[in-house]
Amino acid sequence: MIGTLLAGRYELTGRLSEGAVFSLYTARDRQQGRDVGLRLIRAPYDHEPQFLDELSRAVSRQVGLSSPAVETLGGVERGDWGAFLYGDVTRGPSLQDRIRKLAPFSVPVSLDLAISLLKGLEALHRNGIVHGDVSPGNVVVMPNGTARLQLAGIWEAYHASPEAAKAVYPGMAPYLAPEVSSGDMPSPQSDIYAAGVVLFELLVGRQPYHGDTPSTILRRHEQDETPDIRSFNPAVPIALAGMVAKAMAKEPDDRYASATEMLNDLKAQQDALRFGKTLAWPPASHSSAPAMPAKPVPTPKKREKPKSEEPEPVAPKMGAIRDEADEPRKRGRDRDVPAWMLAIIALLMAGVIGLMGVWFLFNMNKPKLVRVPKIEGLSLSEARDLLDPLSLELRVAGREPNDKIAQDHILDSSSDTGSMVREGGRITVIVSGGSRYVQMPDLKGLKPDQARSVLENLGLEVDPISDEVPSDIPVGNVVSQTPAARTKIDRQSRVRLTLSTGPSGGSTTNDPEKAYAYNLEFDVQGIPRPVRVRIEIVDARGTRPVYEERKADGSSVVTTVRGYGEKATFRIYYDDEMVKELEKTAS
């Protein structure tokens, strides 16, 4: 893909990251002579009209929005080749990667990042935009240590595409507010809740609620008590712990009223740390303090009597009332019950007996109650073997990637183990789609349709074939592939194939005996601390490491690499995270 020209204007220059719906690249805008960020929309979403229309509307709502804490999006381009979202390029690692490698962070660093995040939310909410997907995966850490929000408001496009929503659901679940998981639309208060979860994760190094499946995590957000952050990290100031708890309150009305309000509290905590002071919580006469416990319902006060007034005896009065009420009853005992009353009573009794008969008949024919067996972790066939004798139907509602549970094994069920359901009922389950990773097969020598079939069975996609080189391999068959064989890649990754044009009589483009010198030169940028820079080459002889050295931000890498064949691809890694891919042609 690197070097591809899209829409006759944008030349792809590097790959930054891969997501469930978007693949993020850097590109050169040839018309304006500047670098931009391009998110190629993955199949099948790139040809969903409703998704693309809503995505365009979501981006158009951000016109005029300008904040250093929010990524600027430009628009959506479509064509026969697919579709992409373009905007300003934001270089730097995602907060998700930083948390995975470095968390927990110190209190000052966590505050810096959280304050940047809240500044971004403040700007969005001021412009009537709800982010809707605040999570570390949508936050980029800038070289100066601040953070920038990405993909603001794009949740509305996910809402228009069930398939896209299903793809992003596992990543959103740990940060969804209880009311959103219950069916409400995202709101500024749900963004504040997600910001509280992110701040908890920064300070503790783990999410507040854990579960084997996204559905389990959502239930815990709704039902479990908000965990005390100081029980995980006692170094967190009491006031900051209160701010996190308030942001993560179950009820939206109990959270901060606005991003500005939470931002002010965080800044106050930052200033207190800077000057060695302790911030009180809840702050005196400050509206951001957590809600006080509900006041008890007042009991009615007894009427006070004048001291001179003697209390009246109560029992005689009540006795008199009872005597008067009993007198008619005594007088009526000697009278006969009227005939019309007896008829009404008889009709009523007949109706009651009829209703009881219907009730007994209905319950005698009602399906029996059966106990739901444990099916989590079983394969679909094993679960059906248990449910069929109980006359229970098994229905698969969806699939979720899982690296621990085998493919087509059950992750979660609509009915808890041991619960009682009627015969003929339906048990709805979520099953594992298998690992999100697959090993790239060796396609060399296969015909294109054979290679395509192998890749599609693994959930991989094939780029349009445009590269052909001379080779001893039969004409039209696969000569090489990118990514290389036996490498571990994400499902739904795109694979580029190079085909043979047959022998050329001399040295060929991919002749493994022909060596060339490739010069590499680039700057190391966008890292908060020194990293190990590693370079791999992919050439006619396969994939191998050619460079490894520790580098600090702002330093340069200058090296000459020996490669084989007239074309080579170089992958650049910072601490095992690929940040760039370059293609070189020997000169």
C-alpha positions in Angstrom: 0.0 0.0 0.0 2.9 2.4 0.7 3.4 4.6 -2.3 -0.2 4.2 -3.5 -1.9 7.3 -4.9 -5.6 7.7 -3.7 -8.1 10.0 -5.3 -5.3 11.3 -7.6 -4.1 13.4 -4.7 -3.0 11.5 -1.5 0.2 9.4 -1.7 0.5 6.9 1.2 3.9 7.3 3.0 3.6 5.2 6.1 1.4 3.1 8.3 0.7 4.2 11.8 -1.9 1.7 13.3 -4.6 -0.8 12.6 -8.1 -0.8 14.1 -11.3 -2.8 13.8 -12.8 -0.4 11.2 -9.9 1.9 10.1 -6.3 1.5 9.0 -4.4 4.7 9.8 -1.7 5.9 7.4 0.3 9.0 6.8 0.1 10.5 3.3 1.3 13.4 1.3 -1.3 15.7 -0.1 0.2 16.5 -3.5 -2.2 19.4 -4.1 -1.5 21.3 -0.9 2.1 20.0 -0.4 1.5 18.9 3.2 1.3 15.7 5.3 -2.1 14.4 6.3 -3.6 11.5 8.1 -5.6 9.0 6.1 -7.9 6.3 7.7 -8.6 3.7 5.1 -12.0 2.2 5.8 -11.8 -1.6 6.0 -14.1 -3.9 4.1 -17.1 -4.3 4.2 -17.7 -0.9 5.8 -16.1 0.9 2.9 -19.1 0.0 0.8 -21.9 0.5 3.3 -23.8 3.6 2.1 -25.5 4.3 5.5 -22.2 4.0 7.4 -20.4 6.3 5.0 -23.2 8.8 4.9 -23.4 9.1 8.7 -19.6 9.2 8.9 -19.6 12.2 6.5 -22.3 13.9 8.6 -20.4 13.3 11.8 -17.3 14.9 10.3 -19.2 17.9 8.9 -20.5 18.7 12.3 -16.9 19.4 13.4 -16.4 22.2 10.9 -15.0 25.2 12.8 -13.9 23.2 15.8 -10.3 24.0 16.6 -8.5 22.7 19.7 -4.9 21.3 20.2 -6.5 18.6 22.3 -8.8 17.3 19.5 -7.8 15.8 16.2 -9.0 17.8 13.2 -11.0 15.7 10.6 -11.4 17.0 7.1 -13.9 14.7 5.3 -14.7 11.4 3.6 -13.6 10.4 0.1 -15.2 7.6 -1.8 -14.4 5.8 -5.1 -14.3 2.4 -6.8 -11.2 1.6 -4.8 -13.1 2.0 -1.5 -13.3 5.0 1.0 -11.2 6.8 3.5 -11.4 9.5 6.1 -8.8 12.3 5.9 -7.6 14.9 8.4 -4.5 16.3 10.2 -1.8 13.8 10.9 -1.2 13.1 14.6 2.1 11.4 15.3 2.8 9.6 18.5 1.9 6.4 20.4 -1.6 5.7 21.5 -2.4 6.0 25.2 -3.4 2.4 25.1 0.2 1.4 24.2 1.6 3.6 26.9 -0.6 2.1 29.5 0.2 -1.4 28.4 4.0 -0.7 28.7 4.3 1.9 31.4 1.3 2.1 33.7 0.6 2.8 36.5 1.7 6.4 35.9 2.7 8.9 38.7 0.0 11.3 39.9 1.5 14.3 38.1 1.8 12.5 34.8 -1.7 11.1 35.1 -3.0 14.6 35.8 -1.3 16.1 32.8 -2.8 13.5 30.5 -6.3 13.7 32.1 -6.3 17.5 31.9 -5.5 17.4 28.2 -8.3 14.8 27.7 -10.8 17.1 29.6 -9.7 20.1 27.5 -10.6 18.1 24.4 -14.0 17.1 25.8 -14.6 20.7 26.9 -14.0 22.0 23.4 -16.2 19.2 21.9 -19.1 19.7 24.3 -19.0 23.5 23.8 -19.6 22.8 20.1 -22.4 20.4 20.8 -20.4 17.3 20.0 -20.4 14.2 22.1 -17.3 12.1 21.6 -19.0 8.8 22.4 -15.9 6.6 22.4 -13.5 8.0 24.9 -10.9 5.3 25.5 -7.1 5.0 25.5 -7.2 3.6 22.0 -8.6 6.9 20.8 -6.1 9.1 22.6 -2.6 9.9 21.2 0.3 10.9 23.5 2.1 13.9 22.0 5.9 14.4 22.3 5.3 17.1 25.0 3.4 14.7 27.2 -0.1 16.0 26.5 -2.9 14.0 25.0 -5.1 14.5 21.9 -8.5 12.9 21.4 -9.2 11.1 18.1 -12.3 10.1 16.2 -14.7 12.4 18.0 -18.4 11.9 17.3 -17.8 8.9 15.0 -20.0 6.8 17.3 -23.0 8.0 15.3 -21.6 6.2 12.2 -21.2 3.0 14.3 -24.8 3.4 15.3 -25.8 3.3 11.6 -23.9 0.1 10.9 -24.6 -3.1 13.0 -21.5 -4.7 11.6 -19.2 -1.8 12.5 -20.8 -1.5 15.9 -20.1 -5.2 16.5 -16.5 -4.7 15.5 -15.8 -1.8 17.9 -18.0 -3.2 20.7 -15.2 -5.1 22.6 -13.0 -2.0 22.7 -15.7 0.3 23.8 -17.2 -1.9 26.5 -14.7 -1.2 29.3 -15.4 2.5 29.1 -19.2 2.7 28.5 -21.3 4.4 31.1 -24.1 2.2 32.6 -26.9 4.2 31.0 -25.4 3.8 27.5 -25.0 0.1 27.9 -28.7 0.1 29.0 -29.8 1.7 25.7 -29.4 5.5 26.2 -27.5 7.6 23.6 -24.0 8.8 24.5 -24.0 12.3 26.2 -21.5 14.7 27.8 -22.1 12.8 31.1 -21.2 9.5 29.5 -18.0 11.1 28.1 -17.2 12.3 31.7 -17.8 8.7 33.0 -15.3 7.3 30.4 -12.8 10.0 31.3 -13.0 8.9 34.9 -12.4 5.2 33.9 -9.3 6.3 31.8 -8.0 8.3 34.8 -8.5 5.3 37.1 -6.5 3.1 34.6 -3.7 5.7 34.4 -3.3 5.7 38.2 -3.8 2.0 38.8 -2.5 0.3 35.6 -5.7 -1.7 35.2 -9.4 -1.1 34.4 -11.8 -0.8 37.3 -14.0 -3.7 36.1 -12.8 -7.0 34.6 -14.7 -9.8 32.8 -14.1 -12.6 30.3 -16.5 -11.0 27.8 -17.6 -7.4 27.0 -21.1 -8.3 28.1 -19.7 -9.3 31.6 -17.8 -6.0 31.8 -20.9 -4.0 31.0 -22.9 -5.8 33.7 -20.2 -5.0 36.2 -20.3 -1.3 35.3 -24.0 -1.4 36.0 -24.2 -3.5 39.1 -20.8 -3.5 40.9 -19.9 -0.7 43.4 -17.4 1.9 42.1 -14.0 0.6 43.3 -12.0 2.7 45.7 -8.9 3.7 43.8 -6.8 4.2 46.9 -7.2 0.5 47.8 -5.2 -0.2 44.6 -2.8 2.8 44.8 -2.6 4.5 48.2 -0.4 7.2 46.7 -3.4 8.8 45.0 -4.5 11.9 47.0 -7.8 11.7 48.8 -9.2 14.6 46.7 -8.1 13.0 43.4 -9.7 9.7 44.5 -13.0 11.7 45.1 -12.8 13.2 41.6 -12.4 9.8 40.0 -15.3 8.4 42.1 -17.5 11.4 41.2 -16.8 11.1 37.4 -17.6 7.3 37.6 -20.9 7.7 39.5 -23.5 5.3 38.3 -26.2 8.0 37.9 -25.4 10.8 35.4 -26.9 13.4 37.7 -24.3 12.4 40.4 -21.3 13.1 38.1 -19.7 16.3 37.2 -22.2 18.7 35.5 -19.7 19.5 32.8 -16.2 18.7 31.5 -15.2 22.2 32.6 -16.2 21.5 36.1 -14.1 18.3 36.2 -11.2 20.1 34.5 -11.2 22.8 37.2 -11.0 20.2 39.9 -8.1 18.5 38.2 -6.3 21.8 37.7 -6.8 22.6 41.4 -5.3 19.2 42.3 -2.4 19.8 40.0 -1.7 23.2 41.6 -1.9 21.7 45.1 0.8 19.1 44.2 2.9 21.8 42.6 3.0 23.9 45.7 3.1 21.0 48.2 -0.4 21.6 49.6 -3.2 19.1 50.4 -6.5 19.7 48.6 -9.6 19.2 50.8 -12.3 16.9 49.6 -15.1 17.7 49.2 -14.0 21.3 48.5 -15.7 24.0 50.7 -18.5 25.8 48.8 -17.7 24.1 45.5 -20.4 22.7 43.3 -18.2 19.8 42.1 -18.3 18.1 45.5 -20.0 14.7 45.5 -23.6 14.6 46.3 -24.4 14.4 50.0 -26.3 11.4 51.3 -30.1 11.7 51.0 -31.7 13.3 54.0 -34.0 11.1 56.0 -37.7 11.6 55.6 -38.9 13.9 58.4 -41.5 12.4 60.8 -44.6 14.6 61.5 -44.2 16.6 64.7 -46.8 16.1 67.5 -49.0 19.1 68.2 -47.9 20.8 71.4 -50.6 21.6 73.9 -50.7 24.4 76.4 -49.4 23.5 79.8 -52.7 24.2 81.4 -54.5 21.7 79.2 -54.9 18.2 80.6 -54.4 15.3 78.2 -57.7 13.7 77.2 -58.1 10.0 77.8 -58.0 8.2 74.4 -59.3 4.7 75.2 -62.9 5.7 76.1 -63.4 7.5 72.8 -62.2 4.4 70.8 -64.4 2.2 72.9 -67.4 4.3 72.1 -66.7 4.2 68.4 -66.4 0.4 68.5 -69.7 0.1 70.4 -71.6 2.2 67.9 -70.2 0.2 65.0 -71.1 -3.1 66.6 -74.7 -2.1 67.3 -76.0 -2.5 63.7 -74.2 -5.8 63.4 -76.0 -7.1 66.5 -79.3 -5.9 65.3 -78.8 -7.6 61.9 -78.0 -11.0 63.2 -81.7 -11.8 63.7 -82.6 -10.9 60.1 -82.6 -13.3 57.2 -80.3 -12.8 54.1 -82.3 -11.4 51.1 -82.8 -13.8 48.2 -81.3 -11.5 45.6 -78.1 -11.4 47.7 -78.0 -15.2 47.8 -78.3 -15.2 43.9 -75.4 -12.8 43.5 -73.2 -14.8 45.9 -74.0 -18.0 43.9 -73.0 -16.4 40.6 -69.8 -15.1 42.1 -68.9 -18.5 43.5 -69.5 -20.1 40.1 -67.3 -17.6 38.4 -64.5 -18.2 40.9 -64.8 -22.0 40.5 -64.6 -21.5 36.7 -61.5 -19.3 36.9 -59.8 -21.8 39.2 -60.6 -24.5 36.6 -59.0 -22.5 33.8 -56.0 -21.7 36.0 -55.4 -25.4 36.8 -55.9 -26.4 33.1 -53.4 -23.7 32.0 -50.8 -24.7 34.5 -51.2 -28.4 33.9 -50.4 -27.8 30.2 -47.6 -25.2 30.8 -44.1 -26.5 29.8 -42.1 -27.8 32.8 -39.4 -25.7 34.4 -35.9 -27.1 33.7 -32.5 -26.0 35.2 -30.0 -24.4 32.8 -26.7 -26.4 32.7 -23.3 -24.8 32.6 -22.5 -24.2 28.9 -19.8 -21.5 29.1 -16.6 -22.8 27.7 -18.2 -25.6 25.8 -18.3 -26.0 22.0 -21.6 -25.4 20.2 -22.1 -29.1 19.6 -21.4 -30.0 23.2 -23.8 -27.3 24.4 -26.6 -28.6 22.1 -26.0 -32.1 23.4 -26.8 -30.8 26.9 -29.7 -28.5 25.9 -31.6 -30.8 23.4 -32.7 -33.3 26.1 -34.1 -30.3 28.1 -36.0 -29.1 25.0 -34.1 -25.8 25.0 -33.1 -24.1 21.8 -29.5 -22.7 21.3 -29.2 -19.5 19.4 -25.9 -17.7 18.5 -26.3 -13.9 18.8 -22.7 -13.0 17.8 -19.0 -13.7 17.8 -16.2 -12.0 19.6 -12.4 -12.4 19.1 -10.8 -14.2 22.1 -7.2 -15.4 22.4 -8.0 -17.7 25.3 -11.2 -19.5 24.3 -11.2 -21.7 21.2 -13.2 -20.8 18.1 -16.9 -21.7 18.3 -16.8 -22.2 22.1 -19.3 -20.3 24.2 -18.1 -17.1 25.9 -21.4 -15.9 27.5 -25.0 -16.9 27.9 -28.3 -15.1 28.3 -29.3 -17.4 31.1 -27.1 -18.0 34.2 -26.0 -21.5 35.1 -28.6 -23.1 37.5 -31.4 -20.7 36.6 -34.9 -22.1 35.8 -36.5 -21.7 32.4 -39.4 -23.3 30.6 -39.1 -26.2 28.2 -39.0 -24.9 24.6 -37.2 -21.7 25.7 -34.3 -20.2 23.9 -30.7 -19.8 25.3 -28.9 -17.0 23.5 -25.1 -17.2 23.5 -22.0 -15.2 22.4 -19.3 -17.5 21.0 -15.6 -17.1 20.4 -14.4 -16.1 17.0 -11.0 -17.5 17.8 -7.8 -15.6 18.2 -7.6 -12.2 16.5 -4.2 -13.3 15.2 -3.4 -15.8 12.4 -0.1 -17.0 11.0 0.6 -15.9 7.5 0.7 -18.9 5.1 3.3 -19.4 2.5 1.6 -18.7 -0.8 4.7 -18.9 -3.1 3.9 -20.9 -6.3 0.1 -20.8 -5.9 -2.2 -19.4 -8.6 -3.9 -16.1 -7.5 -7.4 -17.7 -7.0 -5.8 -20.5 -4.9 -4.0 -17.9 -2.8 -7.1 -15.8 -2.5 -9.1 -18.8 -1.2 -6.5 -19.7 1.4 -6.4 -16.1 2.7 -10.2 -15.7 2.8 -10.5 -18.9 4.8 -8.2 -17.2 7.4 -10.2 -14.0 7.4 -7.6 -12.1 5.4 -8.1 -9.8 2.4 -6.2 -9.4 -0.8 -5.1 -6.1 -2.3 -5.6 -5.6 -6.0 -2.7 -7.3 -7.8 -0.5 -4.8 -9.7 3.1 -6.0 -9.1 4.6 -8.5 -11.5 8.3 -9.5 -11.7 10.4 -12.0 -13.8 10.9 -15.3 -12.0 11.5 -19.0 -12.7 8.1 -19.6 -11.1 5.4 -20.3 -13.7 3.8 -17.2 -15.3 0.9 -15.8 -13.3 1.7 -17.6 -10.1 2.7 -16.0 -6.7 6.4 -15.0 -6.4 6.3 -13.1 -3.1 3.9 -11.8 -0.5 3.6 -9.0 2.1 3.4 -9.7 5.0 5.9 -12.5 4.7 5.1 -16.2 5.3 4.9 -17.4 8.9 4.5 -13.9 10.4 1.8 -13.3 13.0 -0.8 -10.8 11.8 -4.3 -9.6 12.7 -7.3 -11.1 11.1 -8.8 -8.9 8.3 -5.3 -7.7 7.5 -4.7 -6.9 3.8 -2.1 -9.0 1.9 -0.2 -7.9 -1.2 0.8 -10.5 -3.8 3.4 -10.3 -6.5 3.0 -12.5 -9.6 5.6 -14.0 -11.9 6.0 -12.9 -15.6 8.2 -16.0 -16.2 12.0 -16.2 -16.8 13.8 -13.2 -18.2 17.0 -14.8 -19.2 19.2 -12.7 -16.9 19.1 -11.5 -13.4 15.5 -10.9 -12.2 14.0 -8.3 -9.9 13.9 -10.8 -7.0 17.1 -12.7 -7.8 18.3 -13.7 -4.3 22.0 -13.7 -5.5 21.9 -10.0 -6.7 22.9 -7.7 -3.7 22.2 -4.0 -3.5 23.0 -1.3 -0.9 19.9 0.5 0.6 20.4 3.7 2.4 18.0 4.6 5.3 17.8 7.9 7.1 15.0 9.1 9.4 14.4 11.0 12.7 13.1 9.4 15.9 10.1 11.5 17.0 7.1 11.4 19.2 8.4 9.3 22.1 8.3 10.4 25.8 11.4 8.3 26.7 14.3 6.5 24.9 13.2 3.4 23.0 14.9 0.4 21.2 14.7 1.1 17.5 14.7 -2.1 15.4 14.6 -2.4 11.6 13.6 -5.4 9.6 14.1 -5.9 5.9 11.8 -7.8 3.6 13.5 -8.7 0.3 13.9 -11.5 -2.1 15.5 -13.7 0.6 12.7 -13.2 3.1 12.5 -11.2 6.4 15.4 -10.6 8.8 16.5 -7.9 11.3 19.2 -5.5 10.1 19.5 -2.8 12.7 18.9 -2.4 16.5 19.9 0.5 18.7 18.5 2.5 21.7 17.5 6.0 20.7 16.1 9.1 22.4 13.5 11.5 21.0 14.9 13.9 18.4 17.9 11.6 17.5 18.5 10.4 13.9 19.1 6.9 12.4 21.5 6.8 9.5 22.4 3.3 8.1 23.2 1.4 5.0 21.6 -2.0 4.6 22.6 -4.9 2.3 19.6 -6.3 0.6 18.8 -8.8 -2.2 16.6 -7.9 -5.2 15.8 -4.5 -6.7 13.0 -3.8 -4.2 12.9 -4.1 -0.4 10.5 -3.2 2.3 11.8 -1.9 5.7 9.7 -2.1 8.9 10.7 0.2 11.7 9.8 -0.7 15.3 9.9 1.3 18.6 10.1 -1.2 21.5 8.5 -4.0 19.3 5.7 -1.7 18.1 5.8 -1.1 14.4 5.6 2.7 13.6 6.5 2.9 10.0 6.9 0.8 6.8 9.1 2.1 3.9 9.5 0.7 0.4 12.9 1.2 -1.3 14.0 0.5 -4.9 17.7 -0.1 -5.5 19.5 2.6 -7.6 
